[in-house]
Amino acid sequence: MTPEEKARKEIDRQLGQCGWTIQDREEMNISAGLGVATREFPLQDGEADYLLYADGKAIGTIEAKPEGHTLTGVEVQSAAYSGALPVGVPAHHLPLPFHYESTGKETQFTNRLDPEPRSRVVFTFHRPEELLRLAALERQLRDSLRRMPSFNAEGLWPMQVIAINNLQVSLAANRPRALLQMATGSGKTLTAVAFVYQLLKFADAQRILFLVDRANLGRQTYREFQQYLSPYSRMNFTQEYNVQHLRSNVLAPVNRVCITTIQRLYSMLRGEKEFDEGNEEQSMYETATALLRESVPVVYNPNIPIETFDFIVIDECHRASTTSGGKCWNTLTPS
């Protein structure tokens, strides 16, 4: 088996996990499932390693490369395929909006519906349902981030307002990560809660993950959400939006914010039905050996696909990375 054949075998496996039906071109049946990935599909200019159909219409491509191949720059090849669909092939958008480049070990994704499309690394592929949702949006998340109104600073300290304004500028500039670093006692959690509200109300964010490293911080964070009073609706956050503080390994589909420890989230990703709450009472960063502080393997869980959260907020992020103390923001979705 050649390196590229090995890569395609792994890509097939991942696509299957994410709900795609894989077919050869000679046997293709685009009605076989909601999402169909057709191998080696001929285009007007070359051949797509995989042409993705969602609900019977073409929606994207995958360019497969052998493991070890540098994916930087391969998106140029994918972009050339976006407008090369043969005449008569039904499509959700022309040019095709969604493109992946993958070795099976590393995958990057480009959403060409973004105001300034660029590739980014993703853990695996998105479900057909998610690509259909994105294709149907009036505007993508990154476009919505540019359109957010000026922040209403009512009830916040000047330093908190400065932090939120800078966060808003950073995300509007298409920077996928941001670090909020403030002095102890200056209200970092309240600042984060206020900006989460801004993202839900004005940026069309669907769901946000708030990660803490021990249960006590999770309880404190939930209280901050309960107490936050919207300057727009005059309602408390939890009256306006569903906020879930996870006490079990079940993610409620209606919540807009999910607060959980890193320990519990890892347990959920592993597919464990239950997790002992006692394991969340102390930070693993403080108790683990140097060996356990290394990155742990994570496998795909179809119940928590990569599009589950639009943003991640990491509280006390110095416990999970080499940065100094603060709150780290990271966009997670393809948008």
C-alpha positions as a Markdown table, in Angstrom:
| # | Residue | x | y | z |
|---|---|---|---|---|
| 1 | Met | 0.0 | 0.0 | 0.0 |
| 2 | Thr | 1.4 | 3.4 | -1.0 |
| 3 | Pro | 1.6 | 6.3 | 1.4 |
| 4 | Glu | -1.3 | 8.0 | -0.5 |
| 5 | Glu | -3.4 | 4.8 | -0.3 |
| 6 | Lys | -2.8 | 4.7 | 3.4 |
| 7 | Ala | -3.9 | 8.3 | 3.7 |
| 8 | Arg | -7.1 | 7.7 | 1.7 |
| 9 | Lys | -7.9 | 4.7 | 3.9 |
| 10 | Glu | -7.7 | 6.8 | 7.0 |
| 11 | Ile | -9.7 | 9.6 | 5.3 |
| 12 | Asp | -12.4 | 7.1 | 4.4 |
| 13 | Arg | -12.5 | 6.0 | 8.0 |
| 14 | Gln | -12.8 | 9.5 | 9.4 |
| 15 | Leu | -15.5 | 10.4 | 6.8 |
| 16 | Gly | -17.5 | 7.4 | 7.8 |
| 17 | Gln | -17.3 | 8.4 | 11.5 |
| 18 | Cys | -18.6 | 11.9 | 10.6 |
| 19 | Gly | -21.6 | 10.5 | 8.8 |
| 20 | Trp | -20.5 | 10.4 | 5.1 |
| 21 | Thr | -21.1 | 7.6 | 2.7 |
| 22 | Ile | -18.0 | 6.8 | 0.7 |
| 23 | Gln | -18.4 | 5.7 | -2.9 |
| 24 | Asp | -16.3 | 5.2 | -6.1 |
| 25 | Arg | -17.2 | 7.3 | -9.1 |
| 26 | Glu | -18.4 | 4.3 | -11.1 |
| 27 | Glu | -20.9 | 3.3 | -8.4 |
| 28 | Met | -22.0 | 6.7 | -7.2 |
| 29 | Asn | -25.5 | 7.2 | -5.9 |
| 30 | Ile | -25.9 | 10.7 | -4.4 |
| 31 | Ser | -29.2 | 9.6 | -2.8 |
| 32 | Ala | -27.5 | 6.9 | -0.7 |
| 33 | Gly | -27.3 | 9.2 | 2.3 |
| 34 | Leu | -27.4 | 12.8 | 3.4 |
| 35 | Gly | -23.7 | 13.1 | 2.8 |
| 36 | Val | -21.9 | 11.3 | 0.0 |
| 37 | Ala | -18.1 | 11.4 | -0.6 |
| 38 | Thr | -17.3 | 10.3 | -4.2 |
| 39 | Arg | -13.8 | 9.3 | -4.9 |
| 40 | Glu | -11.8 | 10.5 | -7.9 |
| 41 | Phe | -14.4 | 12.7 | -9.4 |
| 42 | Pro | -13.4 | 14.2 | -12.8 |
| 43 | Leu | -13.6 | 18.0 | -13.0 |
| 44 | Gln | -13.2 | 20.5 | -15.9 |
| 45 | Asp | -9.7 | 21.1 | -14.6 |
| 46 | Gly | -8.2 | 18.0 | -13.0 |
| 47 | Glu | -9.7 | 15.5 | -10.7 |
| 48 | Ala | -11.0 | 15.9 | -7.1 |
| 49 | Asp | -9.8 | 13.1 | -4.8 |
| 50 | Tyr | -13.2 | 13.4 | -3.2 |
| 51 | Leu | -16.3 | 15.4 | -4.3 |
| 52 | Leu | -18.7 | 15.9 | -1.4 |
| 53 | Tyr | -22.4 | 15.8 | -1.9 |
| 54 | Ala | -24.8 | 17.0 | 0.8 |
| 55 | Asp | -28.6 | 16.4 | 0.3 |
| 56 | Gly | -28.0 | 15.5 | -3.3 |
| 57 | Lys | -25.9 | 18.6 | -4.3 |
| 58 | Ala | -22.2 | 19.1 | -4.5 |
| 59 | Ile | -20.9 | 21.2 | -1.6 |
| 60 | Gly | -17.1 | 20.7 | -1.4 |
| 61 | Thr | -14.0 | 18.8 | -2.1 |
| 62 | Ile | -11.2 | 16.9 | -0.3 |
| 63 | Glu | -7.6 | 16.9 | -1.7 |
| 64 | Ala | -5.8 | 13.8 | -0.3 |
| 65 | Lys | -2.0 | 13.9 | 0.3 |
| 66 | Pro | 0.3 | 11.2 | 1.8 |
| 67 | Glu | 1.2 | 11.5 | 5.4 |
| 68 | Gly | 4.1 | 13.9 | 5.9 |
| 69 | His | 3.1 | 16.0 | 3.0 |
| 70 | Thr | 3.1 | 19.7 | 3.8 |
| 71 | Leu | -0.4 | 21.0 | 3.4 |
| 72 | Thr | 0.5 | 24.6 | 3.4 |
| 73 | Gly | -0.2 | 25.9 | -0.1 |
| 74 | Val | -2.3 | 22.9 | -1.1 |
| 75 | Glu | -5.5 | 25.0 | -0.6 |
| 76 | Val | -4.5 | 26.8 | -3.9 |
| 77 | Gln | -5.1 | 23.5 | -5.7 |
| 78 | Ser | -8.4 | 23.1 | -3.9 |
| 79 | Ala | -9.4 | 26.6 | -4.8 |
| 80 | Ala | -8.8 | 25.8 | -8.5 |
| 81 | Tyr | -11.4 | 23.0 | -8.2 |
| 82 | Ser | -14.0 | 25.2 | -6.7 |
| 83 | Gly | -15.1 | 26.6 | -10.0 |
| 84 | Ala | -14.4 | 23.6 | -12.2 |
| 85 | Leu | -17.5 | 21.5 | -11.6 |
| 86 | Pro | -18.8 | 20.0 | -14.8 |
| 87 | Val | -21.9 | 21.5 | -16.4 |
| 88 | Gly | -25.1 | 20.0 | -15.1 |
| 89 | Val | -23.8 | 18.8 | -11.7 |
| 90 | Pro | -26.1 | 20.2 | -9.1 |
| 91 | Ala | -24.4 | 22.4 | -6.4 |
| 92 | His | -25.4 | 24.4 | -3.3 |
| 93 | His | -23.1 | 27.2 | -4.3 |
| 94 | Leu | -20.8 | 28.0 | -7.3 |
| 95 | Pro | -17.9 | 28.1 | -6.8 |
| 96 | Leu | -18.0 | 25.3 | -4.3 |
| 97 | Pro | -17.8 | 26.7 | -0.8 |
| 98 | Phe | -16.0 | 24.1 | 1.3 |
| 99 | His | -12.6 | 22.5 | 0.8 |
| 100 | Tyr | -10.4 | 20.2 | 2.8 |
| 101 | Glu | -6.8 | 19.1 | 2.4 |
| 102 | Ser | -5.9 | 16.0 | 4.4 |
| 103 | Thr | -3.2 | 13.4 | 5.0 |
| 104 | Gly | -5.4 | 11.4 | 7.3 |
| 105 | Lys | -3.2 | 12.6 | 10.2 |
| 106 | Glu | -3.6 | 16.3 | 9.5 |
| 107 | Thr | -6.5 | 18.1 | 8.0 |
| 108 | Gln | -7.2 | 21.7 | 7.1 |
| 109 | Phe | -10.4 | 23.4 | 6.0 |
| 110 | Thr | -11.4 | 26.5 | 4.1 |
| 111 | Asn | -14.8 | 28.1 | 4.1 |
| 112 | Arg | -15.0 | 30.2 | 0.9 |
| 113 | Leu | -18.1 | 31.9 | 2.1 |
| 114 | Asp | -16.1 | 33.7 | 4.7 |
| 115 | Pro | -15.3 | 37.4 | 4.0 |
| 116 | Glu | -11.6 | 36.6 | 3.9 |
| 117 | Pro | -11.3 | 32.8 | 3.3 |
| 118 | Arg | -8.2 | 31.1 | 4.7 |
| 119 | Ser | -7.4 | 27.6 | 5.6 |
| 120 | Arg | -7.2 | 26.4 | 9.2 |
| 121 | Val | -6.4 | 23.1 | 10.9 |
| 122 | Val | -9.3 | 21.0 | 12.1 |
| 123 | Phe | -9.4 | 17.8 | 14.1 |
| 124 | Thr | -11.4 | 15.9 | 11.4 |
| 125 | Phe | -14.2 | 16.5 | 8.9 |
| 126 | His | -17.6 | 18.1 | 9.6 |
| 127 | Arg | -20.9 | 16.3 | 9.4 |
| 128 | Pro | -23.0 | 16.8 | 6.2 |
| 129 | Glu | -25.6 | 18.5 | 8.4 |
| 130 | Glu | -23.1 | 21.2 | 9.4 |
| 131 | Leu | -22.0 | 22.0 | 5.9 |
| 132 | Leu | -25.6 | 22.3 | 4.9 |
| 133 | Arg | -26.2 | 24.6 | 7.8 |
| 134 | Leu | -23.3 | 26.8 | 6.9 |
| 135 | Ala | -24.2 | 26.9 | 3.2 |
| 136 | Ala | -27.7 | 28.1 | 4.1 |
| 137 | Leu | -26.6 | 31.0 | 6.4 |
| 138 | Glu | -27.3 | 34.5 | 5.4 |
| 139 | Arg | -23.8 | 35.4 | 6.7 |
| 140 | Gln | -21.0 | 33.3 | 8.2 |
| 141 | Leu | -19.8 | 33.7 | 11.8 |
| 142 | Arg | -16.7 | 35.6 | 10.9 |
| 143 | Asp | -18.8 | 38.1 | 8.9 |
| 144 | Ser | -21.1 | 38.5 | 12.0 |
| 145 | Leu | -18.0 | 39.2 | 14.2 |
| 146 | Arg | -17.3 | 42.2 | 11.9 |
| 147 | Arg | -20.8 | 43.5 | 12.3 |
| 148 | Met | -21.1 | 43.5 | 16.1 |
| 149 | Pro | -22.2 | 46.9 | 17.5 |
| 150 | Ser | -20.1 | 48.8 | 20.0 |
| 151 | Phe | -20.2 | 47.2 | 23.4 |
| 152 | Asn | -22.6 | 48.6 | 26.0 |
| 153 | Ala | -20.3 | 49.3 | 28.9 |
| 154 | Glu | -23.1 | 49.7 | 31.5 |
| 155 | Gly | -22.1 | 48.3 | 34.9 |
| 156 | Leu | -18.5 | 47.4 | 34.0 |
| 157 | Trp | -15.2 | 48.9 | 35.1 |
| 158 | Pro | -13.1 | 50.8 | 32.5 |
| 159 | Met | -10.5 | 48.1 | 32.4 |
| 160 | Gln | -13.2 | 45.5 | 31.6 |
| 161 | Val | -14.6 | 47.6 | 28.9 |
| 162 | Ile | -11.1 | 48.1 | 27.3 |
| 163 | Ala | -10.6 | 44.3 | 27.4 |
| 164 | Ile | -13.9 | 43.6 | 25.7 |
| 165 | Asn | -13.4 | 46.2 | 23.1 |
| 166 | Asn | -9.9 | 44.8 | 22.3 |
| 167 | Leu | -11.4 | 41.3 | 22.1 |
| 168 | Gln | -14.0 | 42.5 | 19.7 |
| 169 | Val | -11.5 | 44.2 | 17.5 |
| 170 | Ser | -9.2 | 41.1 | 17.5 |
| 171 | Leu | -11.9 | 38.6 | 16.5 |
| 172 | Ala | -13.3 | 41.0 | 13.9 |
| 173 | Ala | -9.8 | 41.1 | 12.4 |
| 174 | Asn | -10.0 | 37.3 | 11.8 |
| 175 | Arg | -7.6 | 36.4 | 14.6 |
| 176 | Pro | -8.7 | 33.0 | 15.8 |
| 177 | Arg | -7.1 | 33.2 | 19.3 |
| 178 | Ala | -7.0 | 35.9 | 22.0 |
| 179 | Leu | -5.6 | 36.1 | 25.5 |
| 180 | Leu | -7.4 | 38.2 | 28.1 |
| 181 | Gln | -4.9 | 39.0 | 30.9 |
| 182 | Met | -6.0 | 41.1 | 33.9 |
| 183 | Ala | -4.9 | 41.5 | 37.5 |
| 184 | Thr | -6.3 | 39.4 | 40.3 |
| 185 | Gly | -9.6 | 40.7 | 41.5 |
| 186 | Ser | -10.2 | 42.9 | 38.4 |
| 187 | Gly | -13.2 | 40.8 | 37.2 |
| 188 | Lys | -11.9 | 38.5 | 34.5 |
| 189 | Thr | -14.8 | 36.1 | 34.8 |
| 190 | Leu | -17.4 | 38.9 | 34.6 |
| 191 | Thr | -15.6 | 40.3 | 31.6 |
| 192 | Ala | -15.7 | 36.9 | 29.9 |
| 193 | Val | -19.4 | 36.5 | 30.7 |
| 194 | Ala | -20.2 | 39.9 | 29.3 |
| 195 | Phe | -18.4 | 39.1 | 26.1 |
| 196 | Val | -20.1 | 35.7 | 25.8 |
| 197 | Tyr | -23.4 | 37.6 | 25.9 |
| 198 | Gln | -22.2 | 39.9 | 23.2 |
| 199 | Leu | -21.3 | 36.9 | 21.0 |
| 200 | Leu | -24.6 | 35.2 | 21.5 |
| 201 | Lys | -26.7 | 38.3 | 21.0 |
| 202 | Phe | -24.9 | 40.0 | 18.1 |
| 203 | Ala | -22.6 | 37.5 | 16.4 |
| 204 | Asp | -25.1 | 34.6 | 15.9 |
| 205 | Ala | -22.9 | 32.3 | 18.0 |
| 206 | Gln | -24.8 | 29.0 | 18.5 |
| 207 | Arg | -23.0 | 27.5 | 21.5 |
| 208 | Ile | -19.9 | 28.4 | 23.6 |
| 209 | Leu | -17.8 | 26.2 | 25.8 |
| 210 | Phe | -16.4 | 27.6 | 29.0 |
| 211 | Leu | -13.6 | 25.3 | 30.3 |
| 212 | Val | -12.3 | 25.4 | 33.9 |
| 213 | Asp | -9.8 | 23.1 | 35.6 |
| 214 | Arg | -11.7 | 22.4 | 38.8 |
| 215 | Ala | -15.3 | 22.2 | 39.9 |
| 216 | Asn | -15.2 | 25.1 | 42.3 |
| 217 | Leu | -14.3 | 27.5 | 39.4 |
| 218 | Gly | -17.2 | 26.0 | 37.5 |
| 219 | Arg | -19.6 | 26.8 | 40.3 |
| 220 | Gln | -18.3 | 30.3 | 40.6 |
| 221 | Thr | -18.5 | 30.9 | 36.8 |
| 222 | Tyr | -22.1 | 29.6 | 36.8 |
| 223 | Arg | -23.0 | 32.1 | 39.5 |
| 224 | Glu | -21.5 | 34.9 | 37.4 |
| 225 | Phe | -23.7 | 33.9 | 34.5 |
| 226 | Gln | -26.8 | 33.9 | 36.8 |
| 227 | Gln | -26.0 | 37.3 | 38.1 |
| 228 | Tyr | -25.1 | 39.1 | 34.9 |
| 229 | Leu | -27.8 | 41.6 | 33.9 |
| 230 | Ser | -28.1 | 42.4 | 30.3 |
| 231 | Pro | -27.9 | 46.1 | 29.5 |
| 232 | Tyr | -30.2 | 45.5 | 26.5 |
| 233 | Ser | -33.0 | 43.2 | 27.8 |
| 234 | Arg | -32.7 | 43.9 | 31.5 |
| 235 | Met | -32.8 | 40.2 | 32.0 |
| 236 | Asn | -30.3 | 38.0 | 33.8 |
| 237 | Phe | -28.1 | 35.9 | 31.4 |
| 238 | Thr | -29.6 | 32.6 | 32.5 |
| 239 | Gln | -33.1 | 34.0 | 32.0 |
| 240 | Glu | -32.3 | 34.9 | 28.4 |
| 241 | Tyr | -30.0 | 32.0 | 27.4 |
| 242 | Asn | -29.7 | 28.4 | 28.6 |
| 243 | Val | -26.5 | 27.9 | 30.5 |
| 244 | Gln | -25.5 | 24.4 | 31.6 |
| 245 | His | -22.9 | 23.6 | 34.3 |
| 246 | Leu | -22.1 | 20.0 | 33.5 |
| 247 | Arg | -22.6 | 17.6 | 36.5 |
| 248 | Ser | -23.0 | 14.5 | 34.2 |
| 249 | Asn | -21.6 | 13.4 | 30.9 |
| 250 | Val | -24.7 | 14.5 | 29.0 |
| 251 | Leu | -24.6 | 17.7 | 26.9 |
| 252 | Ala | -28.1 | 19.2 | 26.8 |
| 253 | Pro | -29.0 | 20.1 | 23.1 |
| 254 | Val | -30.8 | 23.3 | 24.1 |
| 255 | Asn | -27.9 | 25.0 | 26.0 |
| 256 | Arg | -26.1 | 28.0 | 24.6 |
| 257 | Val | -23.3 | 28.0 | 27.1 |
| 258 | Cys | -21.7 | 24.9 | 28.6 |
| 259 | Ile | -19.4 | 25.1 | 31.7 |
| 260 | Thr | -17.3 | 22.1 | 32.4 |
| 261 | Thr | -14.0 | 21.0 | 33.7 |
| 262 | Ile | -11.3 | 19.8 | 31.3 |
| 263 | Gln | -11.3 | 16.5 | 33.1 |
| 264 | Arg | -15.0 | 15.9 | 32.5 |
| 265 | Leu | -14.8 | 17.0 | 28.8 |
| 266 | Tyr | -12.0 | 14.5 | 28.2 |
| 267 | Ser | -14.1 | 11.8 | 29.8 |
| 268 | Met | -17.0 | 12.7 | 27.5 |
| 269 | Leu | -14.8 | 12.7 | 24.4 |
| 270 | Arg | -13.6 | 9.2 | 25.4 |
| 271 | Gly | -17.2 | 8.1 | 25.4 |
| 272 | Glu | -17.5 | 7.4 | 29.1 |
| 273 | Lys | -21.1 | 7.4 | 30.4 |
| 274 | Glu | -20.2 | 8.6 | 33.9 |
| 275 | Phe | -17.4 | 10.6 | 35.6 |
| 276 | Asp | -16.8 | 10.8 | 39.3 |
| 277 | Glu | -17.4 | 14.4 | 40.5 |
| 278 | Gly | -14.6 | 14.0 | 43.0 |
| 279 | Asn | -12.1 | 14.0 | 40.2 |
| 280 | Glu | -13.0 | 17.6 | 39.4 |
| 281 | Glu | -12.4 | 19.1 | 42.8 |
| 282 | Gln | -8.7 | 19.6 | 42.3 |
| 283 | Ser | -6.7 | 20.9 | 39.4 |
| 284 | Met | -4.9 | 18.1 | 37.5 |
| 285 | Tyr | -2.2 | 20.7 | 36.7 |
| 286 | Glu | -1.3 | 20.9 | 40.3 |
| 287 | Thr | -1.4 | 17.2 | 41.1 |
| 288 | Ala | -0.3 | 15.5 | 37.9 |
| 289 | Thr | 3.3 | 14.4 | 37.3 |
| 290 | Ala | 5.3 | 16.0 | 34.5 |
| 291 | Leu | 4.5 | 13.0 | 32.4 |
| 292 | Leu | 0.7 | 13.4 | 32.8 |
| 293 | Arg | 1.0 | 17.1 | 32.0 |
| 294 | Glu | 1.9 | 16.2 | 28.4 |
| 295 | Ser | -0.9 | 16.2 | 25.8 |
| 296 | Val | -3.2 | 13.2 | 26.1 |
| 297 | Pro | -4.6 | 11.4 | 23.0 |
| 298 | Val | -8.1 | 12.4 | 22.0 |
| 299 | Val | -10.3 | 10.4 | 19.6 |
| 300 | Tyr | -13.3 | 11.5 | 17.7 |
| 301 | Asn | -16.7 | 11.2 | 19.4 |
| 302 | Pro | -19.6 | 11.4 | 17.0 |
| 303 | Asn | -21.8 | 12.7 | 19.9 |
| 304 | Ile | -19.5 | 15.7 | 20.2 |
| 305 | Pro | -18.6 | 16.6 | 16.6 |
| 306 | Ile | -16.1 | 19.3 | 15.9 |
| 307 | Glu | -18.8 | 21.9 | 15.1 |
| 308 | Thr | -20.4 | 21.5 | 18.6 |
| 309 | Phe | -19.0 | 24.8 | 19.9 |
| 310 | Asp | -18.4 | 28.1 | 18.1 |
| 311 | Phe | -16.0 | 29.4 | 20.7 |
| 312 | Ile | -14.0 | 28.0 | 23.6 |
| 313 | Val | -13.1 | 30.1 | 26.7 |
| 314 | Ile | -10.3 | 28.6 | 28.8 |
| 315 | Asp | -10.3 | 29.9 | 32.3 |
| 316 | Glu | -6.9 | 30.0 | 34.1 |
| 317 | Cys | -5.4 | 29.1 | 30.8 |
| 318 | His | -1.8 | 29.0 | 32.2 |
| 319 | Arg | -2.8 | 25.7 | 33.7 |
| 320 | Ala | -3.4 | 24.3 | 30.2 |
| 321 | Ser | -0.7 | 26.1 | 28.3 |
| 322 | Thr | 2.5 | 28.0 | 28.7 |
| 323 | Thr | 0.9 | 31.4 | 28.7 |
| 324 | Ser | 0.6 | 33.5 | 31.8 |
| 325 | Gly | -2.6 | 33.7 | 33.8 |
| 326 | Gly | -5.7 | 34.9 | 32.1 |
| 327 | Lys | -8.6 | 33.7 | 29.9 |
| 328 | Cys | -7.9 | 32.4 | 26.5 |
| 329 | Trp | -10.4 | 32.6 | 23.6 |
| 330 | Asn | -10.3 | 30.3 | 20.7 |
| 331 | Thr | -12.7 | 30.0 | 17.7 |
| 332 | Leu | -13.6 | 26.4 | 17.0 |
| 333 | Thr | -16.0 | 26.2 | 14.2 |
| 334 | Pro | -15.4 | 26.3 | 10.5 |
| 335 | Ser | -17.0 | 29.7 | 10.4 |
